[in-house]
Amino acid sequence: MDSRQKAKNEKALKIITILMIASILLSAVFARAEEHDCTGEECPICQVFQIAKLNLQSIILKAYTFTKQIKYSMSFLVLFPVTALLPFSTLVTEKIKLND
């Protein structure tokens, strides 16, 4: 990739990131300001609040699963060298005769 294309991709990534952060913050603001004059069933304001709450719940769930994945990958990175140091033995390496 040439430098212009790379700069264009980085700019697009920054814009998408800013829009995502704005969406999260606006969802939080909408979720906190729940009181309004409800018009009854299929109230458009209630639908916006519902979408905002679902956005926040989705982000929280994704953050939780991401931290779990990081935790498990870190434990693998810590335990893998330890298991490599443990002696590895099988019946063949121990030359054990199996009788039927």
mmCIF file of the C-alpha atoms, coordinates in Angstrom:
data_MODEL
# 
_entry.id   MODEL 
# 
loop_
_atom_site.group_PDB 
_atom_site.id 
_atom_site.type_symbol 
_atom_site.label_atom_id 
_atom_site.label_alt_id 
_atom_site.label_comp_id 
_atom_site.label_asym_id 
_atom_site.label_entity_id 
_atom_site.label_seq_id 
_atom_site.pdbx_PDB_ins_code 
_atom_site.Cartn_x 
_atom_site.Cartn_y 
_atom_site.Cartn_z 
_atom_site.occupancy 
_atom_site.B_iso_or_equiv 
_atom_site.pdbx_formal_charge 
_atom_site.auth_seq_id 
_atom_site.auth_comp_id 
_atom_site.auth_asym_id 
_atom_site.auth_atom_id 
_atom_site.pdbx_PDB_model_num 
ATOM 1   C CA . MET A 1 1   ? 0.000   0.000   0.000  1.00 0.00 ? 1   MET A CA 1 
ATOM 2   C CA . ASP A 1 2   ? 1.253   3.453   -0.734 1.00 0.00 ? 2   ASP A CA 1 
ATOM 3   C CA . SER A 1 3   ? 1.413   6.125   1.921  1.00 0.00 ? 3   SER A CA 1 
ATOM 4   C CA . ARG A 1 4   ? -1.680  8.006   0.685  1.00 0.00 ? 4   ARG A CA 1 
ATOM 5   C CA . GLN A 1 5   ? -3.884  4.915   0.934  1.00 0.00 ? 5   GLN A CA 1 
ATOM 6   C CA . LYS A 1 6   ? -2.484  4.135   4.373  1.00 0.00 ? 6   LYS A CA 1 
ATOM 7   C CA . ALA A 1 7   ? -3.170  7.688   5.570  1.00 0.00 ? 7   ALA A CA 1 
ATOM 8   C CA . LYS A 1 8   ? -6.690  7.504   4.156  1.00 0.00 ? 8   LYS A CA 1 
ATOM 9   C CA . ASN A 1 9   ? -7.343  4.217   5.993  1.00 0.00 ? 9   ASN A CA 1 
ATOM 10  C CA . GLU A 1 10  ? -6.031  5.646   9.264  1.00 0.00 ? 10  GLU A CA 1 
ATOM 11  C CA . LYS A 1 11  ? -8.254  8.704   8.875  1.00 0.00 ? 11  LYS A CA 1 
ATOM 12  C CA . ALA A 1 12  ? -11.308 6.510   8.234  1.00 0.00 ? 12  ALA A CA 1 
ATOM 13  C CA . LEU A 1 13  ? -10.446 4.407   11.290 1.00 0.00 ? 13  LEU A CA 1 
ATOM 14  C CA . LYS A 1 14  ? -10.213 7.530   13.454 1.00 0.00 ? 14  LYS A CA 1 
ATOM 15  C CA . ILE A 1 15  ? -13.583 8.777   12.209 1.00 0.00 ? 15  ILE A CA 1 
ATOM 16  C CA . ILE A 1 16  ? -15.234 5.407   12.906 1.00 0.00 ? 16  ILE A CA 1 
ATOM 17  C CA . THR A 1 17  ? -13.701 5.348   16.386 1.00 0.00 ? 17  THR A CA 1 
ATOM 18  C CA . ILE A 1 18  ? -14.971 8.854   17.156 1.00 0.00 ? 18  ILE A CA 1 
ATOM 19  C CA . LEU A 1 19  ? -18.455 7.928   15.926 1.00 0.00 ? 19  LEU A CA 1 
ATOM 20  C CA . MET A 1 20  ? -18.502 4.784   18.088 1.00 0.00 ? 20  MET A CA 1 
ATOM 21  C CA . ILE A 1 21  ? -17.449 6.729   21.177 1.00 0.00 ? 21  ILE A CA 1 
ATOM 22  C CA . ALA A 1 22  ? -20.105 9.361   20.465 1.00 0.00 ? 22  ALA A CA 1 
ATOM 23  C CA . SER A 1 23  ? -22.716 6.617   20.078 1.00 0.00 ? 23  SER A CA 1 
ATOM 24  C CA . ILE A 1 24  ? -21.726 5.098   23.412 1.00 0.00 ? 24  ILE A CA 1 
ATOM 25  C CA . LEU A 1 25  ? -21.838 8.442   25.207 1.00 0.00 ? 25  LEU A CA 1 
ATOM 26  C CA . LEU A 1 26  ? -25.180 9.409   23.688 1.00 0.00 ? 26  LEU A CA 1 
ATOM 27  C CA . SER A 1 27  ? -26.603 6.004   24.598 1.00 0.00 ? 27  SER A CA 1 
ATOM 28  C CA . ALA A 1 28  ? -25.512 6.548   28.180 1.00 0.00 ? 28  ALA A CA 1 
ATOM 29  C CA . VAL A 1 29  ? -27.122 9.994   28.231 1.00 0.00 ? 29  VAL A CA 1 
ATOM 30  C CA . PHE A 1 30  ? -30.394 8.654   26.792 1.00 0.00 ? 30  PHE A CA 1 
ATOM 31  C CA . ALA A 1 31  ? -30.442 5.723   29.197 1.00 0.00 ? 31  ALA A CA 1 
ATOM 32  C CA . ARG A 1 32  ? -30.083 8.047   32.188 1.00 0.00 ? 32  ARG A CA 1 
ATOM 33  C CA . ALA A 1 33  ? -32.815 10.470  31.092 1.00 0.00 ? 33  ALA A CA 1 
ATOM 34  C CA . GLU A 1 34  ? -35.689 8.013   31.025 1.00 0.00 ? 34  GLU A CA 1 
ATOM 35  C CA . GLU A 1 35  ? -38.496 10.251  32.183 1.00 0.00 ? 35  GLU A CA 1 
ATOM 36  C CA . HIS A 1 36  ? -40.711 11.657  29.447 1.00 0.00 ? 36  HIS A CA 1 
ATOM 37  C CA . ASP A 1 37  ? -44.364 12.041  28.591 1.00 0.00 ? 37  ASP A CA 1 
ATOM 38  C CA . CYS A 1 38  ? -45.061 8.620   27.137 1.00 0.00 ? 38  CYS A CA 1 
ATOM 39  C CA . THR A 1 39  ? -47.643 8.534   24.354 1.00 0.00 ? 39  THR A CA 1 
ATOM 40  C CA . GLY A 1 40  ? -48.489 4.919   25.045 1.00 0.00 ? 40  GLY A CA 1 
ATOM 41  C CA . GLU A 1 41  ? -47.769 1.852   23.010 1.00 0.00 ? 41  GLU A CA 1 
ATOM 42  C CA . GLU A 1 42  ? -45.050 2.204   20.326 1.00 0.00 ? 42  GLU A CA 1 
ATOM 43  C CA . CYS A 1 43  ? -43.760 5.466   21.782 1.00 0.00 ? 43  CYS A CA 1 
ATOM 44  C CA . PRO A 1 44  ? -40.777 6.566   19.643 1.00 0.00 ? 44  PRO A CA 1 
ATOM 45  C CA . ILE A 1 45  ? -38.951 7.986   22.656 1.00 0.00 ? 45  ILE A CA 1 
ATOM 46  C CA . CYS A 1 46  ? -39.299 4.679   24.506 1.00 0.00 ? 46  CYS A CA 1 
ATOM 47  C CA . GLN A 1 47  ? -37.897 2.898   21.445 1.00 0.00 ? 47  GLN A CA 1 
ATOM 48  C CA . VAL A 1 48  ? -34.869 5.202   21.435 1.00 0.00 ? 48  VAL A CA 1 
ATOM 49  C CA . PHE A 1 49  ? -34.331 4.478   25.134 1.00 0.00 ? 49  PHE A CA 1 
ATOM 50  C CA . GLN A 1 50  ? -34.614 0.751   24.471 1.00 0.00 ? 50  GLN A CA 1 
ATOM 51  C CA . ILE A 1 51  ? -32.022 0.942   21.681 1.00 0.00 ? 51  ILE A CA 1 
ATOM 52  C CA . ALA A 1 52  ? -29.697 2.984   23.900 1.00 0.00 ? 52  ALA A CA 1 
ATOM 53  C CA . LYS A 1 53  ? -29.948 0.432   26.711 1.00 0.00 ? 53  LYS A CA 1 
ATOM 54  C CA . LEU A 1 54  ? -29.312 -2.434  24.303 1.00 0.00 ? 54  LEU A CA 1 
ATOM 55  C CA . ASN A 1 55  ? -26.243 -0.627  22.912 1.00 0.00 ? 55  ASN A CA 1 
ATOM 56  C CA . LEU A 1 56  ? -24.815 -0.201  26.396 1.00 0.00 ? 56  LEU A CA 1 
ATOM 57  C CA . GLN A 1 57  ? -25.562 -3.796  27.375 1.00 0.00 ? 57  GLN A CA 1 
ATOM 58  C CA . SER A 1 58  ? -23.939 -5.037  24.178 1.00 0.00 ? 58  SER A CA 1 
ATOM 59  C CA . ILE A 1 59  ? -20.805 -2.981  24.769 1.00 0.00 ? 59  ILE A CA 1 
ATOM 60  C CA . ILE A 1 60  ? -20.559 -4.127  28.385 1.00 0.00 ? 60  ILE A CA 1 
ATOM 61  C CA . LEU A 1 61  ? -20.958 -7.759  27.332 1.00 0.00 ? 61  LEU A CA 1 
ATOM 62  C CA . LYS A 1 62  ? -18.295 -7.420  24.640 1.00 0.00 ? 62  LYS A CA 1 
ATOM 63  C CA . ALA A 1 63  ? -15.898 -5.769  27.077 1.00 0.00 ? 63  ALA A CA 1 
ATOM 64  C CA . TYR A 1 64  ? -16.521 -8.550  29.592 1.00 0.00 ? 64  TYR A CA 1 
ATOM 65  C CA . THR A 1 65  ? -15.864 -11.323 27.070 1.00 0.00 ? 65  THR A CA 1 
ATOM 66  C CA . PHE A 1 66  ? -12.771 -9.499  25.796 1.00 0.00 ? 66  PHE A CA 1 
ATOM 67  C CA . THR A 1 67  ? -11.320 -9.301  29.308 1.00 0.00 ? 67  THR A CA 1 
ATOM 68  C CA . LYS A 1 68  ? -12.113 -12.990 29.831 1.00 0.00 ? 68  LYS A CA 1 
ATOM 69  C CA . GLN A 1 69  ? -10.291 -13.866 26.606 1.00 0.00 ? 69  GLN A CA 1 
ATOM 70  C CA . ILE A 1 70  ? -7.292  -11.786 27.649 1.00 0.00 ? 70  ILE A CA 1 
ATOM 71  C CA . LYS A 1 71  ? -7.289  -13.490 31.043 1.00 0.00 ? 71  LYS A CA 1 
ATOM 72  C CA . TYR A 1 72  ? -7.323  -16.967 29.509 1.00 0.00 ? 72  TYR A CA 1 
ATOM 73  C CA . SER A 1 73  ? -4.683  -16.135 26.923 1.00 0.00 ? 73  SER A CA 1 
ATOM 74  C CA . MET A 1 74  ? -2.446  -14.661 29.620 1.00 0.00 ? 74  MET A CA 1 
ATOM 75  C CA . SER A 1 75  ? -2.867  -17.773 31.769 1.00 0.00 ? 75  SER A CA 1 
ATOM 76  C CA . PHE A 1 76  ? -1.911  -19.888 28.746 1.00 0.00 ? 76  PHE A CA 1 
ATOM 77  C CA . LEU A 1 77  ? 1.204   -17.780 28.205 1.00 0.00 ? 77  LEU A CA 1 
ATOM 78  C CA . VAL A 1 78  ? 2.143   -18.204 31.860 1.00 0.00 ? 78  VAL A CA 1 
ATOM 79  C CA . LEU A 1 79  ? 1.377   -21.929 32.088 1.00 0.00 ? 79  LEU A CA 1 
ATOM 80  C CA . PHE A 1 80  ? 2.829   -23.005 28.743 1.00 0.00 ? 80  PHE A CA 1 
ATOM 81  C CA . PRO A 1 81  ? 6.494   -22.440 29.736 1.00 0.00 ? 81  PRO A CA 1 
ATOM 82  C CA . VAL A 1 82  ? 5.837   -24.176 33.045 1.00 0.00 ? 82  VAL A CA 1 
ATOM 83  C CA . THR A 1 83  ? 4.444   -27.279 31.332 1.00 0.00 ? 83  THR A CA 1 
ATOM 84  C CA . ALA A 1 84  ? 7.400   -27.280 28.932 1.00 0.00 ? 84  ALA A CA 1 
ATOM 85  C CA . LEU A 1 85  ? 9.728   -27.625 31.926 1.00 0.00 ? 85  LEU A CA 1 
ATOM 86  C CA . LEU A 1 86  ? 7.844   -30.568 33.425 1.00 0.00 ? 86  LEU A CA 1 
ATOM 87  C CA . PRO A 1 87  ? 9.234   -33.989 32.594 1.00 0.00 ? 87  PRO A CA 1 
ATOM 88  C CA . PHE A 1 88  ? 7.309   -35.672 29.822 1.00 0.00 ? 88  PHE A CA 1 
ATOM 89  C CA . SER A 1 89  ? 7.020   -39.397 30.150 1.00 0.00 ? 89  SER A CA 1 
ATOM 90  C CA . THR A 1 90  ? 5.037   -42.058 28.385 1.00 0.00 ? 90  THR A CA 1 
ATOM 91  C CA . LEU A 1 91  ? 4.929   -45.805 28.724 1.00 0.00 ? 91  LEU A CA 1 
ATOM 92  C CA . VAL A 1 92  ? 7.449   -46.068 25.909 1.00 0.00 ? 92  VAL A CA 1 
ATOM 93  C CA . THR A 1 93  ? 9.907   -43.657 27.497 1.00 0.00 ? 93  THR A CA 1 
ATOM 94  C CA . GLU A 1 94  ? 9.569   -45.550 30.767 1.00 0.00 ? 94  GLU A CA 1 
ATOM 95  C CA . LYS A 1 95  ? 9.876   -48.889 28.896 1.00 0.00 ? 95  LYS A CA 1 
ATOM 96  C CA . ILE A 1 96  ? 7.013   -50.463 30.770 1.00 0.00 ? 96  ILE A CA 1 
ATOM 97  C CA . LYS A 1 97  ? 5.796   -53.794 29.520 1.00 0.00 ? 97  LYS A CA 1 
ATOM 98  C CA . LEU A 1 98  ? 2.040   -54.100 29.367 1.00 0.00 ? 98  LEU A CA 1 
ATOM 99  C CA . ASN A 1 99  ? 0.603   -57.528 30.127 1.00 0.00 ? 99  ASN A CA 1 
ATOM 100 C CA . ASP A 1 100 ? -2.830  -58.450 28.900 1.00 0.00 ? 100 ASP A CA 1 
# 
